[in-house]
Amino acid sequence: MNKIIKLKTFQEKVVFRTPYSMEIIETYPLPPYSTILGFIHNMLSSSKTIDEINISVQGRYGNLVREFVRYHKYEVDKKEGKPYPIIVTSLLDLELIIHIKMPTDDLHHNLFAVLKAPPYFPYLGRPEDLISHIEVIEDEERNFDPLKTEEGCLTLHYNCYVQFDIANKLEIDGIPYVIPAYYKLISKSQGRRKKVQEIFRNFEMIKVIYAHSGQTITERIKTDTGKTPIWWMK
C-alpha cells in the first residue's frame, strides 16, 4: 500500500516534554513519535493499540522561549501545599509536515475522514497546545533519485528526525536523540510485601539524528509526490 496521509500543521506555542525534566521543563525540537501515535489513536477514538503505524516528522519553529510558571504542589495526605515555580521551555510558531502510513486501507480511509472533520479541536502535545491550522492531503510514497534531476541533489527545507543508520549512510549531520515510539504496559510490585501493583509504560526507543535544514541529498530516498522527503521511523 503506497497511499499515505500528509499533514501540514501550525501551532503558535507548544511543549513536547523530554523525560526526566523536572524543575526545568525541556522540550523536544519536534514532536516525538509517541506523541503523534497518541494523536492518531485519539483521533480514531481507539482504546486499543493499532500496530504497524509508520510516521515521518519534520518541521521548523520561529523561536524558543523559557518562562517561569508558578504551580501549587500538594503532597499525599496533606491539605495544604506550597508554591512550586518551574521553568518551561516552549517552541513558538511551529510548522510541521507529518507523513502517516496506516497498516490497512480501512484504517487509512478512517483516519483521513476523521482528520478532515475532527471530533474535537485537535491538539498535539499538551491539551492546551492546539493546532490552529491543519491541512490534510492524501498522497503517495515513491522512490526519488536526486541525481536524475537537473539540480542533481535534494535540499532539506525542514529540520527532521532521520533514523540513525540512514543518516550515517546518507552522511546527514545533526544531533543524536533517542525518541519514544510505541509502548507496552507492564506491572511492577511495590511496597514491603510487594502487594501493590503499579502499571508503567515501557516505551520502544528509536535512535535518530535531528538533522537541520539546508543539507543536500544525492542518493535515492523516499519522498511524496511533491518531492518532500519521507523519513519513516521504522
C-alpha positions in Angstrom: 0.0 0.0 0.0 1.7 3.2 -1.2 -1.1 5.6 0.0 -0.1 7.9 2.8 -1.6 10.8 4.7 0.3 14.1 4.7 -0.4 16.7 7.4 0.7 20.3 7.4 0.1 21.9 10.8 0.8 25.1 12.6 0.9 25.7 16.4 1.6 29.1 18.0 3.1 27.6 21.1 3.8 24.0 22.1 5.8 21.9 24.5 6.9 18.3 23.9 8.3 17.5 27.2 11.5 15.4 27.4 11.8 12.6 30.0 13.3 13.4 33.4 13.0 17.2 33.1 11.5 18.4 36.4 12.3 21.9 37.7 13.3 22.9 34.2 11.0 21.5 31.6 12.8 20.9 28.3 11.2 20.2 25.0 12.0 18.1 22.0 12.6 20.2 18.9 9.9 18.2 17.1 7.1 16.0 18.4 8.3 12.5 19.4 6.8 9.6 17.6 4.8 8.6 20.7 3.0 12.0 20.7 1.9 11.6 17.1 0.9 8.0 17.7 -1.2 9.2 20.7 -2.7 11.9 18.4 -3.7 9.3 15.8 -5.3 6.9 18.4 -7.2 9.9 19.9 -8.5 11.0 16.5 -9.7 7.5 15.8 -11.1 7.1 19.4 -9.2 3.9 19.6 -8.6 2.4 23.1 -6.7 -0.5 21.6 -3.2 -0.1 20.2 -3.0 -0.1 16.4 0.2 -1.8 15.5 2.4 -1.1 12.5 1.6 2.6 12.0 4.6 4.4 10.4 5.4 8.0 10.9 7.7 10.7 9.4 8.0 14.1 11.1 9.8 17.3 10.0 9.3 20.9 10.7 10.7 24.3 11.9 9.9 26.7 14.6 10.3 30.5 14.8 11.7 30.9 18.3 12.3 29.2 21.6 11.2 30.8 24.9 11.8 29.9 28.6 9.3 31.3 31.1 8.7 30.9 34.9 5.4 29.1 35.7 4.2 29.0 39.3 2.4 25.8 40.3 1.0 24.8 43.7 2.3 21.4 44.8 0.3 19.2 47.1 1.8 16.2 48.9 0.0 13.0 49.7 -2.3 13.2 52.8 -1.6 16.9 53.3 -4.3 19.5 52.9 -2.0 22.5 52.3 0.6 22.7 49.6 3.4 25.0 48.7 4.4 27.1 45.7 6.4 25.3 43.1 8.0 27.5 40.5 9.5 25.9 37.4 10.9 26.9 34.1 9.1 25.8 31.0 10.7 25.7 27.6 8.3 26.3 24.6 8.5 26.3 20.9 6.9 29.2 19.1 5.3 29.3 15.6 5.9 25.6 14.9 5.3 24.3 11.4 5.1 20.6 10.9 4.9 18.2 8.0 3.8 14.7 9.2 3.5 11.7 6.9 1.4 8.8 8.2 1.2 5.3 6.7 -1.6 3.1 8.2 -1.4 -0.7 8.2 -4.6 -1.2 6.3 -6.7 0.6 3.7 -9.7 0.7 6.0 -7.7 2.5 8.8 -6.2 4.8 6.2 -9.7 5.9 5.0 -11.0 6.2 8.5 -8.1 8.4 9.6 -8.3 10.5 6.5 -12.0 11.1 7.0 -11.7 11.9 10.7 -8.9 14.4 10.2 -11.0 16.1 7.6 -13.8 16.5 10.2 -12.2 16.2 13.6 -14.5 15.2 16.5 -12.9 17.9 18.7 -10.4 20.7 18.2 -7.1 18.9 17.5 -4.0 19.4 19.6 -0.5 17.9 19.5 1.4 17.8 22.8 -0.4 19.1 25.9 -4.2 19.6 25.7 -3.6 23.3 25.6 -1.3 23.0 22.6 -4.0 23.5 20.0 -3.4 23.0 16.2 -4.5 26.4 14.8 -4.1 25.2 11.2 -4.2 21.7 9.7 -4.1 20.7 6.1 -4.8 17.1 5.3 -3.6 15.6 2.0 -4.0 12.1 0.6 -0.6 11.4 -1.1 1.6 8.6 -2.3 5.0 7.4 -1.3 7.6 6.9 -4.1 11.3 6.4 -4.7 13.1 9.5 -5.7 16.6 9.7 -7.3 18.0 13.3 -6.9 20.8 12.5 -9.4 18.2 12.2 -12.2 17.1 15.8 -11.7 18.5 18.9 -13.2 19.7 20.0 -9.8 21.4 16.7 -9.1 20.6 16.9 -5.4 17.7 17.4 -3.0 17.9 20.1 -0.3 16.3 19.6 3.1 13.9 22.5 3.7 12.8 21.4 7.2 14.5 20.0 10.3 13.7 16.3 10.6 14.2 13.1 12.6 16.2 10.6 10.5 16.9 7.1 11.6 20.5 6.9 12.9 21.7 4.2 10.4 20.1 6.0 7.5 21.6 9.4 8.5 25.0 7.8 8.6 24.6 6.2 5.2 23.4 9.4 3.6 26.1 11.5 5.6 23.4 13.6 7.2 24.7 15.7 10.1 22.8 16.5 13.2 22.1 16.0 16.9 21.6 12.4 18.2 18.3 11.7 20.0 16.6 8.7 21.4 12.9 9.1 20.6 10.0 7.2 22.2 7.5 5.4 19.9 5.1 2.6 20.8 4.8 1.4 24.4 3.7 -1.7 26.3 2.0 -1.6 29.7 4.0 -3.6 32.4 3.1 -4.1 36.0 5.6 -3.9 38.9 5.1 -4.8 42.6 5.6 -2.1 45.1 5.8 -1.9 48.9 7.5 -4.1 51.5 5.4 -7.2 50.8 5.1 -6.4 47.1 1.3 -6.4 47.3 0.7 -3.1 45.4 0.8 -3.4 41.6 1.7 -0.3 39.7 1.3 0.0 35.9 4.1 1.5 33.9 4.6 2.4 30.2 7.6 0.7 28.7 8.4 2.7 25.5 10.2 1.4 22.5 13.1 3.9 21.9 14.3 4.7 18.4 17.8 6.2 17.8 17.6 9.1 15.4 19.6 12.1 14.1 17.8 15.5 14.4 19.0 16.9 11.1 19.0 20.6 10.4 17.6 22.0 7.1 19.9 23.2 4.3 21.7 19.9 3.9 21.7 18.2 0.4 20.9 14.6 -0.5 22.3 12.9 -3.7 21.2 9.3 -3.1 17.9 7.7 -3.8 15.4 8.3 -1.0 11.6 8.0 -0.2 9.6 11.1 -1.0 5.9 12.0 -1.5 4.7 13.2 -4.9 5.7 16.8 -4.1 9.3 15.7 -3.6 9.2 16.2 0.2 11.4 13.6 1.8 9.9 10.9 4.0 11.9 9.7 6.9 10.0 6.7 8.3 10.5 5.9 12.0 10.8 2.2 11.0 
